[in-house]
């Protein structure tokens, strides 16, 4: 186990400590996907993290999956993001943007564009989503044709270039949690019979193409990939983890890091480690109360392969999390009712350790 408070590197990213703030959707952007001053305050409060990974940001308008989530596909959005990255950097932090194409997850009533979602195949996800009209079943998405697949790659590249212009230190591509790239990887959501579907290698073709194109555009040392092996979220079924992920991981360029979310159990992380020898950061399966730091999380950092631990709700509820870890607590409890409620409450008003004492 390594010291969590020592410096480390992920590609071109130099981190003053080994605690990463996880990407967490908070639904505080405007209806048209613009970042806000409140978001700048929120991220700057948490600049003590060795690295901040932003909430999921849609790289194209059709990639949006949720209400009031931010985008990064126009110059105006990039300019608004600059206020966020500047605020984080003034506070001494580092921040990468997570680019997340939601694919079939979403509903046309959620956003001003009223677009239909896209996916590898025209299969609706099980379950329902919250819309302005209440809970609605997920709709049948439009199956991407060859031109549409190329547009997905181009969208990730354009958004990555805009991210660097907006002052981000790098990008993380979301390849998990049942969103578009994960939908291409999984056999139950990808029924294609072309170059992007069928056997595991062809199902990995789009994620591999996205990673290669983004790395070529902004440099591999500023690019990460998030995966969530065996995660059934958003109606994903993965029957053979090694067959699913080997073609992806074996073809990745020399990116800065692989981000593994232990959505189900720690075991898949070890199996992924057998396939990927590059730098890894891990969002561990936790047992601590929501909002509290789990001391066991430090044990996964080995200083070489697993460079850092990724923390979600504890950073959400404790903007000064590192100080609290050093002090042994206490920790704020996370108010789950405000996760997506909009406004400052439960967002930028969690008290600091100094205020508690």
C-alpha positions in Angstrom: 0.0 0.0 0.0 1.3 3.5 -0.9 1.0 6.7 0.9 -2.2 8.4 -0.4 -0.7 11.8 0.1 2.4 11.3 -2.1 2.7 12.6 -5.6 2.1 10.4 -8.6 1.7 10.7 -12.4 -0.9 9.5 -14.9 0.6 10.0 -18.3 1.1 13.7 -18.7 -0.9 14.5 -15.5 1.1 15.2 -12.3 -1.0 14.6 -9.2 0.0 15.9 -5.8 -1.9 13.0 -4.1 -3.5 9.7 -5.0 -7.1 10.5 -4.3 -9.3 11.2 -7.3 -12.8 12.8 -7.3 -15.1 10.5 -9.2 -17.4 11.7 -12.0 -20.9 12.3 -10.6 -23.9 13.7 -12.4 -25.4 16.6 -10.5 -27.8 18.2 -13.0 -26.8 21.8 -12.3 -26.2 22.9 -15.9 -28.7 25.0 -17.9 -31.4 23.3 -20.0 -29.2 23.8 -23.1 -26.2 22.3 -21.5 -24.3 25.3 -20.4 -22.0 25.1 -17.3 -22.8 27.7 -14.6 -21.0 29.8 -12.0 -22.4 27.4 -9.4 -20.6 24.5 -11.0 -17.4 26.5 -11.0 -17.8 27.0 -7.2 -18.6 23.3 -6.7 -15.5 22.0 -8.5 -13.1 24.7 -7.0 -14.2 23.7 -3.5 -12.9 20.2 -4.3 -9.6 21.2 -5.8 -7.7 19.4 -3.1 -8.2 16.2 -5.0 -5.2 14.8 -6.8 -7.4 14.9 -9.8 -11.0 15.8 -10.4 -13.0 13.9 -13.1 -16.0 16.0 -14.1 -19.5 14.8 -14.3 -20.5 13.1 -17.5 -20.5 15.7 -20.4 -22.2 14.9 -23.7 -19.8 15.3 -26.6 -22.7 15.8 -29.1 -26.3 17.0 -28.7 -27.6 13.5 -29.5 -25.4 12.1 -26.8 -27.3 13.8 -24.0 -29.1 11.4 -21.8 -30.4 13.4 -18.8 -32.0 16.7 -17.9 -29.8 19.7 -17.1 -26.5 17.9 -17.8 -23.7 19.9 -19.5 -22.4 19.5 -23.0 -19.1 20.3 -24.8 -19.9 20.5 -28.5 -20.1 24.3 -29.1 -17.7 27.1 -28.7 -20.0 28.8 -26.3 -20.1 25.7 -24.0 -16.3 25.6 -24.1 -16.1 29.2 -23.1 -18.4 28.6 -20.2 -16.3 25.6 -19.1 -13.3 27.9 -19.1 -14.7 29.6 -15.9 -14.9 26.1 -14.3 -11.3 25.1 -15.2 -9.9 28.5 -14.3 -11.6 28.3 -10.9 -10.1 24.8 -10.2 -6.7 25.8 -11.4 -6.7 29.0 -9.2 -7.4 26.8 -6.3 -4.4 24.6 -7.1 -6.4 21.7 -8.6 -6.4 19.6 -11.8 -9.5 18.6 -13.7 -10.3 16.3 -16.7 -13.6 16.2 -18.4 -15.5 12.9 -18.7 -17.1 12.7 -22.1 -20.2 10.5 -21.9 -22.4 9.6 -24.9 -25.6 8.2 -23.3 -26.7 6.2 -26.3 -30.1 4.6 -25.8 -30.4 6.0 -22.3 -32.7 9.0 -22.3 -36.0 10.3 -23.5 -36.8 13.0 -26.1 -38.9 15.0 -23.6 -35.9 15.7 -21.4 -34.1 18.2 -23.6 -35.0 21.2 -25.9 -33.7 19.3 -29.0 -36.3 16.5 -28.5 -33.9 14.2 -30.3 -34.3 10.4 -30.5 -31.6 8.5 -28.8 -29.2 6.3 -30.8 -27.6 2.9 -30.1 -25.8 0.0 -31.7 -29.2 -1.7 -32.2 -32.8 -0.7 -32.0 -33.4 -2.2 -28.6 -35.0 -0.2 -25.8 -33.4 -0.4 -22.3 -35.5 -2.0 -19.6 -36.9 0.3 -17.0 -38.1 3.9 -17.0 -36.6 7.4 -16.7 -37.7 10.5 -14.9 -39.1 13.1 -17.4 -41.0 16.4 -17.0 -44.2 14.3 -17.5 -43.2 11.8 -14.8 -41.7 8.3 -15.2 -41.6 7.2 -18.8 -40.4 3.9 -20.4 -37.1 4.2 -22.3 -37.8 4.6 -26.0 -36.6 2.4 -28.8 -33.4 4.0 -30.1 -32.3 4.6 -33.6 -29.7 2.0 -34.7 -26.6 3.8 -35.9 -25.7 3.3 -39.5 -22.1 3.5 -40.8 -22.2 7.2 -41.2 -23.7 7.6 -37.7 -20.9 5.5 -36.2 -18.3 7.8 -37.9 -20.1 10.8 -36.4 -19.8 9.3 -33.0 -16.0 9.1 -33.3 -15.9 12.6 -34.8 -18.0 13.9 -31.9 -15.7 12.5 -29.3 -12.7 14.0 -31.1 -14.2 17.5 -31.5 -15.3 17.5 -27.9 -11.8 16.5 -26.8 -10.2 19.3 -28.7 -12.7 21.8 -27.3 -11.9 20.4 -23.8 -8.2 21.4 -24.2 -9.3 24.8 -25.5 -11.5 25.1 -22.4 -8.6 24.5 -20.1 -9.2 20.9 -19.1 -6.0 19.0 -18.2 -7.3 16.0 -20.2 -10.3 13.9 -21.0 -11.8 10.6 -19.7 -13.9 8.6 -22.2 -16.8 6.9 -20.5 -16.9 3.3 -21.6 -19.1 1.9 -18.9 -22.4 2.1 -16.9 -24.5 1.0 -19.9 -23.9 4.1 -22.0 -23.1 4.1 -25.7 -19.6 2.6 -25.8 -20.6 0.0 -23.2 -23.7 -0.8 -25.3 -21.4 -1.6 -28.2 -19.3 -3.9 -26.0 -22.2 -5.9 -24.6 -23.7 -8.7 -26.6 -27.3 -8.1 -25.4 -27.3 -4.5 -26.7 -25.3 -5.0 -29.8 -26.9 -7.3 -32.4 -25.1 -5.8 -35.4 -23.7 -8.0 -38.1 -21.3 -5.4 -39.6 -17.8 -4.4 -38.6 -19.1 -3.0 -35.3 -21.0 -6.1 -34.0 -20.9 -9.9 -33.7 -17.8 -11.3 -32.0 -16.1 -9.5 -29.1 -13.4 -8.0 -31.3 -15.9 -6.4 -33.6 -18.0 -5.2 -30.7 -14.9 -3.5 -29.3 -14.2 -1.7 -32.7 -16.1 1.5 -31.9 -14.6 2.0 -28.4 -11.1 1.3 -29.8 -11.7 3.7 -32.7 -12.8 6.4 -30.3 -9.8 6.0 -28.0 -7.3 5.9 -30.9 -8.8 9.0 -32.5 -9.0 11.0 -29.3 -5.4 10.0 -28.4 -4.2 11.1 -31.8 -6.0 14.4 -31.5 -4.8 15.6 -28.0 -2.0 13.1 -27.1 -2.4 9.8 -25.3 -0.9 11.2 -22.2 -4.0 13.3 -21.6 -6.6 10.6 -22.2 -8.2 8.1 -19.9 -10.9 5.4 -20.2 -13.5 4.4 -17.7 -15.0 0.9 -17.7 -17.3 -0.9 -15.3 -16.8 -4.7 -15.8 -19.8 -6.9 -15.0 -22.0 -3.9 -14.2 -25.6 -4.6 -15.1 -26.6 -1.0 -14.8 -28.8 0.3 -17.7 -29.8 -3.3 -18.7 -26.3 -4.5 -19.6 -25.4 -8.2 -19.6 -21.8 -9.4 -19.8 -21.5 -13.1 -19.7 -17.7 -13.5 -20.3 -15.7 -10.6 -18.9 -12.3 -11.7 -20.4 -13.7 -12.2 -23.9 -15.5 -8.8 -23.7 -12.6 -6.7 -22.5 -9.5 -8.4 -23.9 -10.0 -7.0 -27.5 -10.6 -3.5 -26.1 -7.7 -3.4 -23.7 -5.2 -5.1 -26.0 -5.8 -2.5 -28.7 -5.7 0.7 -26.6 -3.0 3.3 -27.3 -0.7 4.1 -24.4 -3.3 6.2 -22.6 -2.7 8.0 -19.3 -4.9 5.7 -17.3 -7.6 3.1 -17.1 -10.4 3.9 -14.6 -12.1 0.7 -13.3 -15.4 1.1 -11.4 -16.0 -1.9 -9.1 -19.8 -1.8 -9.6 -20.5 -5.3 -8.4 -17.5 -6.7 -6.6 -13.6 -6.4 -6.5 -13.0 -9.6 -8.3 -13.3 -8.2 -11.9 -10.6 -5.6 -11.1 -8.0 -8.3 -10.7 -9.0 -10.0 -13.9 -8.8 -6.6 -15.8 -5.3 -6.2 -14.3 -4.3 -9.4 -16.1 -5.3 -7.8 -19.4 -4.0 -4.2 -18.9 -0.5 -3.4 -17.7 -0.8 0.4 -17.8 -1.6 2.8 -15.0 -4.9 2.2 -13.4 -7.2 4.1 -11.0 -9.9 2.2 -9.1 -13.3 3.3 -7.8 -13.7 0.5 -5.2 -16.8 -1.2 -4.0 -17.4 0.5 -0.7 -18.9 -0.4 2.7 -18.7 2.9 4.6 -21.8 5.0 5.2 -22.7 7.3 2.3 -20.5 10.3 2.3 -17.9 8.8 4.6 -14.4 7.8 3.7 -13.7 4.1 3.8 -10.2 3.6 5.2 -10.0 0.2 3.5 -10.0 2.0 0.1 -6.3 3.0 0.6 -5.3 -0.7 0.5 -5.9 -0.9 -3.3 -3.2 1.6 -4.2 0.0 -0.2 -4.8 2.0 2.8 -6.1 2.8 1.3 -9.5 -0.1 -0.3 -11.4 -3.0 1.0 -9.3 -1.9 4.6 -8.9 -4.9 6.2 -7.1 -8.3 5.5 -5.5 -11.4 7.2 -6.9 -13.9 8.5 -4.4 -17.5 9.6 -5.1 -20.1 10.5 -2.4 -17.4 11.2 0.2 -16.1 14.0 -2.1 -19.6 15.2 -2.8 -20.4 15.6 0.9 -16.9 16.7 2.0 -15.2 19.3 -0.2 -12.2 19.3 2.2 -12.1 15.5 2.1 -8.3 15.2 2.3 -8.1 17.3 5.5 -10.8 15.1 7.0 -8.9 12.0 6.1 -5.8 13.3 7.8 -7.8 14.3 10.9 -9.6 10.9 11.0 -13.0 12.6 10.4 -15.7 13.6 11.2 -17.5 13.3 7.8 -20.6 15.0 6.5 -23.4 12.6 5.5 -24.4 12.9 1.8 -27.9 14.3 1.3 -29.1 12.0 -1.5 -32.4 14.0 -2.0 -30.3 16.8 -3.4 -28.1 14.8 -5.8 -30.0 16.0 -8.9 -32.3 18.7 -7.4 -30.6 21.8 -8.8 -29.5 24.8 -6.8 -26.9 25.4 -4.1 -28.5 23.1 -1.4 -26.6 19.9 -1.1 -24.1 21.1 -3.7 -21.9 23.9 -2.5 -23.2 24.3 1.1 -21.6 21.3 2.8 -19.7 22.7 5.9 -15.9 22.5 6.0 -14.1 20.8 8.8 -13.0 24.2 10.1 -16.7 25.3 10.3 -17.7 22.1 12.2 -15.1 22.6 14.9 
